């Protein structure tokens, strides 16, 4: 199982803060996971679109699209944060 967390506008627009899903076949990294979630359509396709600025963390470490994921990982998706 993967534990997925959504923060800020993602949590609001997707209507979910967290979920657990079985590791889908063919999903091997953050990029393919995002693609899998976009396939849900509607808000998922909009919010996780490649042109939208989204960051990810795997097991609380910043991740890139090519960061590998494994069963049992925690993946968080969030918009970039600016300081001020």
C-alpha positions as CSV (number, residue, x, y, z in Angstrom):
1,X,0.0,0.0,0.0
2,X,1.0,3.6,-0.6
3,X,0.0,6.3,1.7
4,X,-0.7,9.5,-0.3
5,X,-1.0,12.9,1.3
6,X,-2.3,16.1,-0.3
7,X,-1.7,19.6,1.0
8,X,-2.9,23.2,0.5
9,X,-4.9,23.7,-2.7
10,X,-4.6,20.1,-3.6
11,X,-6.4,19.0,-0.5
12,X,-9.0,21.6,-1.0
13,X,-9.6,21.0,-4.7
14,X,-9.4,17.2,-4.6
15,X,-11.5,16.9,-1.5
16,X,-9.2,14.5,0.2
17,X,-6.3,15.0,2.6
18,X,-4.9,11.5,2.6
19,X,-5.6,8.0,1.1
20,X,-4.1,4.6,0.9
21,X,-3.9,2.8,-2.4
22,X,-2.4,-0.4,-3.6
23,X,0.7,0.2,-5.7
24,X,-0.7,0.1,-9.2
25,X,1.0,-2.1,-11.8
26,X,3.5,-0.1,-13.9
27,X,3.8,2.7,-11.3
28,X,7.5,2.8,-10.5
29,X,8.3,6.5,-9.7
30,X,6.6,9.8,-8.7
31,X,6.0,10.7,-12.4
32,X,4.1,7.5,-13.2
33,X,2.1,7.8,-9.9
34,X,1.1,11.4,-10.9
35,X,0.1,10.1,-14.3
36,X,-2.0,7.3,-12.7
37,X,-3.8,9.8,-10.4
38,X,-4.4,12.2,-13.3
39,X,-6.2,9.4,-15.1
40,X,-9.0,9.7,-12.5
41,X,-10.1,12.8,-14.5
42,X,-11.8,16.0,-13.5
43,X,-10.0,17.8,-10.6
44,X,-7.3,15.2,-10.5
45,X,-6.4,15.8,-14.2
46,X,-6.5,19.6,-13.6
47,X,-4.6,19.8,-10.3
48,X,-1.9,17.3,-11.2
49,X,-1.4,18.5,-14.8
50,X,2.2,18.6,-15.9
51,X,2.1,22.4,-16.4
52,X,0.9,23.0,-12.8
53,X,3.6,23.6,-10.2
54,X,3.5,20.6,-7.9
55,X,6.2,19.3,-5.5
56,X,6.4,15.8,-4.1
57,X,8.1,14.1,-1.2
58,X,8.7,10.4,-0.7
59,X,9.1,9.3,2.9
60,X,9.4,13.0,3.9
61,X,12.3,13.7,1.5
62,X,11.9,16.0,-1.5
63,X,11.5,14.0,-4.6
64,X,11.6,14.4,-8.4
65,X,9.6,12.7,-11.1
66,X,12.2,10.0,-11.5
67,X,12.3,9.2,-7.7
68,X,11.5,5.5,-7.4
69,X,8.6,4.4,-5.1
70,X,8.0,1.1,-3.4
71,X,5.1,-0.5,-1.6
72,X,4.9,1.0,1.9
73,X,6.1,4.5,0.9
74,X,4.4,7.7,1.9
75,X,4.1,10.2,-0.9
76,X,3.1,13.8,-0.4
77,X,2.0,16.2,-3.1
78,X,1.9,19.9,-2.4
79,X,2.2,23.2,-4.3
80,X,5.5,25.1,-4.1
81,X,5.8,27.2,-1.0
82,X,7.2,30.7,-1.0
83,X,8.5,32.5,2.0
84,X,8.2,36.0,3.0
